[in-house]
């Protein structure tokens, strides 16, 4: 059963029960009658991750549906989950919402999940986008272009969970205790373009909001996701048949463009968007450009 509430803003929250009994929480924003697009958030992230201007999403004719992954926000934790558990959750959510075919995009740590959905759901998806999305780490040169702090973070993600858990819990307590200081620390390691983007009060509030919601149940979801991110993906990228738009920026040292170029070399039908400048948070400044090809077939088909 879907529980909905309709606040004054164009925002709808709901939960569903999956076949295995887990609760999956989601938020809808934009145009309720628009083209459905499922958005897979980053890490840490939550169902509240989106562009802060819902009117922009509405004007594009997008019905944006953003679920919490297991252990994030209000979605129940799923022990030992893998990338390939995600497509089933997304398909069940789509069925419960009465969706036929739909578009999908994932940002940052959500990128691998978007690839998994593209591989498993196939014809159910109209278009797919991976935005500053991580590529597999079990390959030569996987860390090329990654800044020192995130190189350390990716390395630590492969540590045993019993070692990683207390470190992540301590960091999470620090972030929750002082969100402004945490945002300033993040900005210190971002590109100049990202620092400009994150200086926008609306975007800063959005980032702090989804980050806080991510660990409302604790850090088990994030801890499991860390292991997933640096582990094997479990499916061949070469078998993805969906058309996949790849969005990367040269200024991004969190998920540098070499990761996108690796995906482009493996996924057969990609539309590359490798752009100068920018950074990891260029999602916000290119929101319209990213969504438009996903909901307007004539735009997407015009791209070679």
N, C-alpha and C positions, 0 to 999 in steps of 0.2 A: 504494500500500500504506500502511495506517495503522499507525504505530508508537505503541504505548501503554505507559504505565507506571502502576502503581497504588501510590502511597505510602500511608502510614497515614491521612492525611486524605482526605476524599472528593473527590479531585482527580485528573483524568486528563489527561495531555498527549498530543498527537498531531501528526503532520504528514501532509499528503497532497501528491500531485503533481497540479497542474492540467494542463489539456489543452495549454497552451503550454510546459509543462516547469517552471514555477515551483513552488517549495515554499511551501505555506501551512501555518502553524503555528496551533494552537488549544489551548484548555484547556476541559475540561468540569468543572463543579462542580454541587453540589446533589444531586438525586435522579436516578440513572442511568436509572430507569424512569419518570421524570416527563415532563410536557409539555415538549417542546423549545422553548427560547427562545434565539434567536441575539442576542447582545449586541455592539453596535458601539461600541468604545471611543472616548475623546476624543483630543485632541492636546495635549501628548504623552501617549501611553497605550500599552497593550500588552494581550496576552491575559490578563495577571494582574489587570486591572481588574475589580473586583466588590466586593460587600459583604464585609468580612472575616469575617463569621460565616456559614460555609457551612451551618451547621445551620439558619439562618433560611431560606436558599434551599431546603434540603431539605424543611423543614416545609411549604413552600408547594407542594410537588409539582412543582418546576421543575428541569428538566434544562438548565442554563445552558451555552451553547456560545459561547465568546469567541475569535474569530480575531484574530491580528495582521494589520493591513493591510500591503500591500506596503512593504518597507523597514523595518518595525518588528519588534523582537524577532527571531524566527527566520524570518519570511516574507521571501522574496526580493524585492528591489527591482524595481519595474516602471517603466521610463522612460516619461515622458509619459502616465501614467495619468490618467484623468478620473473623475468621480463615476460615470459610467455603465459603468465597468469593474467596479465593485463587485458589482452584482447577479449577474453571471456567476460570480464567485468564490464568492459565498454559495450560489448554486444548486448548484455543483459540490461544495462542502463538504457541503451537505444530502444530495445524492445519494450521496456516498461514505459518509456516516453512516447511510444507509438511512432518512432522514426523509421523511415524506409532506408534510403541511402543518405549518407551524410558525409561532410568533409571533416577532416581531423588535422590538428597540428599540435606539435609538442615543442616546448622551449627548454633549452639547456638539458638538465637531467631528464626532462620529459621527451627529448628527442629519441633516445633508444626505444622508449615505449611506443612512440609513433611508428618507428620502423617495424616493431613487432606486430603492431596492429595492421600495418600495410601488408606484412607477409601473411598473417593468418586470416584477416577478414576479407582481403581481396576485393571482390566486386561490390561488397557492401559500402565501400568508400568511394566517394566521387573524386576527391582530390586530397592530397596529403602535403603538409609542409613541416619541415624540420628547421627550427630557428635557433641558431647558435647551439645546436645539439651535439652532445658528446658522441664520439665514435668509439669503437672497441679499443680497449687499452692493451690487449694482448697482441701487439704488433710492434715491429721496429719503428722508432721515431714517434711513438704515441704521445710523448711529453714535449715534443718540439714546439717552442713558442709559448709554453705555459709559464706564467710567472712563478716566482719562488714559493710564495705562500700556497698557491693552488697545487703546485707540484708536490709540496709536502702533504697537502690534504689528500690528493689522489693516492699518494703512497700509503698514507695511514689508513685509507679506506680498505686496503687489502689486509690489514691486520686482523687477528682473531677478534670476534665480537666482544669477548670477555675483556679484552684489553682496550678496545675502542670505546666501549659503552661509557665508562666513567669519564673519559676525556671529553666525549661529546656532551655528556650530561653537564659537566662543569662549564663548558663553553655556552651551552644553552641557557644555563642559569644566569650567566653574565649578560647574554643578549637580552633576556627577558627583564632583567633588573634595570638595564639602561639601554633602551632601544636607540636613542639618539647617538650615544657613543658607539654602538655597534655599527650604525649606518655610516658614521664618520670613518671608522676603521675600514669598512668595505670600500668607501670612496677613495681612501688613500692608495688602494691597489688597483684602481680602475683607470681607464683611459681618460684623457681630458674630455672627450665627448660624453662619456658616462658620468663624469662628475657634474657636467652641466645638466644632464638629464635628471640625475638624482637630486639636484638642487631645487628642482621644481617642487614646491610644497605638496601638491596633490600627488605627485609620483612618490615622493618620500613617504607620505602617509600610507599610500597603497603598499609599498614594499614593507614597511614596518607592520602593517596590518596582517598581510598574508604570512609574514615570518612568525609573528606571535601565534597565529592560529595553527601553524604547522605542528607545533609541539605541545598543544594543549593537553594531549594524553601522555606526554613524555617523549622520549627520543627514540623509542624502538623502531618507529617507521623510518626515521632518517637513518638510523644505524643499519637497518636492513638494506635500505636503498644504497648506502655507501658501498656495501659488498656487491650489490647487483651492478652498480655502475662500472666497477673495475673488473668484474668477472666476465666469463664468456657469455655471448649473447644467446647461443643455443639454436640459431637458425642461419641459413645462408642468405646474405644480402642479395646475392645474384638472383634469387628466386622471387624477389619483390616485383610485382607486375604493375602496381599502382604508379601513377605519375606523381613524383615527389619533388616539390619545390624546396631548394636548399638555400637558406639565408645565413650569411656569415659576413663579418666585418673585420677588416685588417687590424683595427685597433683593439680587438678582443684578445686578451692574454689569459682569460679564464677557459674559454673554449676557442682556441685559435682556428683560423680558416683551414689549416692543414687537416683538421678533423673532417670538415665538410668536403674537402677535396678527396679524402679517402673514401667517404661515402659515395661521392660522385663517380669514383672509379669502380665501384662495386655494384651499385644499384643501377639497373639498366635504363630506366626512364626518368632521369632527373632533369630539373630545370634549375640551373645554377644562378644564384644571385650573390656573387662575391663582391662586396662593395668596399670602397676606400673609407678610411677613417672609422668613425663609429666605435662601438664597443659591445660588451656583453648585454647591455641594457638598451640597445638600439631597437629592440622590440617595440618600445614605446614610441619612438620617433618614426617608425616605419609601419605602425599598426595598420593603417589603411592599405598600404602597398602589399602587405602580407596577406590580408584577408580578401582583398578584391579578387585575385585569381581563384580563390577557393570557392567563391559564391557566384561568380559570373563566368560561366563556361566560355563565352565569346572572348573574354580577356585571356583566359588560360590557353585556349586553343590557338590564339594568335601568337603565343610565345613559342618560338621554335624549339 
